[in-house]
Amino acid sequence: MAQTVTQSQQEMSVQEAETVILSCTYDTSESNYYLFWYKQPPSRQMILIIRQEAYKQQNATENRFSVNFQKAAKSFSLKISDSQLGDAAMYFCAFMKHTMR
């Protein structure tokens, strides 16, 4: 089965210091996988912000970035606390199947 990832927000404007939540849902029949949030500032390469492993119960956190991972609901939202001017970018949610070697 193919995996699908869907982001609901197309564009949003926020003020500095606000908290921002970006939503992502996915569909998969896999049990072992990783979810990622990337950002791509204007005219720059994509930057990995945060990674969540499906088998971990604890939500990933990285500085001002955190996720709300709900495996049963297949939901993976990104929370940006205390937003800053440098956060202006395109944000992408991604899925990767975990393969054992």
C-alpha positions as CSV (number, residue, x, y, z in Angstrom):
1,M,0.0,0.0,0.0
2,A,1.2,3.5,-0.8
3,Q,1.7,6.0,2.0
4,T,-0.1,9.3,1.8
5,V,0.7,12.6,3.6
6,T,-1.7,15.5,3.7
7,Q,-1.2,19.1,5.0
8,S,-4.3,21.1,5.5
9,Q,-3.0,24.7,5.7
10,Q,-2.0,26.3,2.4
11,E,-0.7,29.6,3.8
12,M,-0.8,31.5,7.1
13,S,0.3,34.8,8.5
14,V,1.4,35.2,12.1
15,Q,2.9,37.8,14.4
16,E,6.2,37.4,16.1
17,A,6.1,35.6,19.5
18,E,2.8,33.8,18.6
19,T,2.5,30.0,18.9
20,V,1.8,28.3,15.5
21,I,0.4,24.9,14.9
22,L,0.7,23.2,11.5
23,S,-1.3,20.1,10.9
24,C,-0.4,16.9,9.0
25,T,-2.2,13.6,8.6
26,Y,-1.0,10.5,7.0
27,D,-2.2,7.1,5.9
28,T,-0.2,3.9,6.1
29,S,-0.5,0.2,6.9
30,E,3.1,0.1,8.1
31,S,3.8,-0.2,11.8
32,N,7.5,1.0,11.8
33,Y,8.1,4.4,10.3
34,Y,9.4,7.9,10.8
35,L,7.7,11.2,10.4
36,F,9.5,14.4,9.7
37,W,8.9,18.2,9.6
38,Y,11.1,20.2,7.2
39,K,11.2,23.9,6.5
40,Q,12.4,25.6,3.4
41,P,13.2,29.3,3.8
42,P,12.8,31.5,0.6
43,S,15.5,30.7,-2.0
44,R,17.2,28.1,0.3
45,Q,17.5,24.4,0.8
46,M,15.2,22.3,3.0
47,I,16.2,22.0,6.6
48,L,15.1,19.1,8.9
49,I,13.4,20.5,11.9
50,I,12.3,17.5,13.9
51,R,11.8,13.7,13.6
52,Q,9.4,11.4,15.3
53,E,9.7,7.6,15.4
54,A,6.4,5.7,15.3
55,Y,7.3,3.3,18.1
56,K,8.1,6.1,20.6
57,Q,5.3,7.2,22.9
58,Q,7.0,10.5,23.8
59,N,6.5,13.4,21.4
60,A,9.7,14.8,19.9
61,T,10.9,18.2,20.9
62,E,13.7,20.4,19.5
63,N,14.2,23.9,21.0
64,R,11.0,25.9,20.1
65,F,9.7,23.1,17.9
66,S,7.6,20.2,19.2
67,V,5.2,17.7,17.7
68,N,1.9,16.2,18.8
69,F,2.0,12.7,17.4
70,Q,-1.2,10.7,17.6
71,K,-0.5,7.3,16.0
72,A,-4.1,6.0,16.3
73,A,-5.5,9.1,14.7
74,K,-2.6,9.2,12.1
75,S,-2.0,12.8,13.0
76,F,1.4,14.6,13.3
77,S,1.2,18.3,14.0
78,L,4.1,20.8,14.5
79,K,4.0,23.4,17.2
80,I,6.3,26.4,16.8
81,S,6.5,28.3,20.1
82,D,7.5,32.0,20.3
83,S,7.6,32.4,16.5
84,Q,10.4,34.5,15.0
85,L,11.0,36.3,11.7
86,G,13.4,33.6,10.7
87,D,10.6,31.0,10.9
88,A,9.1,32.4,7.7
89,A,9.3,29.5,5.3
90,M,7.4,26.7,3.5
91,Y,6.9,23.8,5.9
92,F,6.7,20.1,4.8
93,C,5.6,17.0,6.6
94,A,7.1,13.8,5.3
95,F,6.9,10.0,5.9
96,M,9.5,7.3,5.6
97,K,9.1,3.6,6.1
98,H,11.6,2.1,8.5
99,T,13.4,-0.8,6.9
100,M,15.5,-3.3,8.8
101,R,18.9,-4.4,7.4
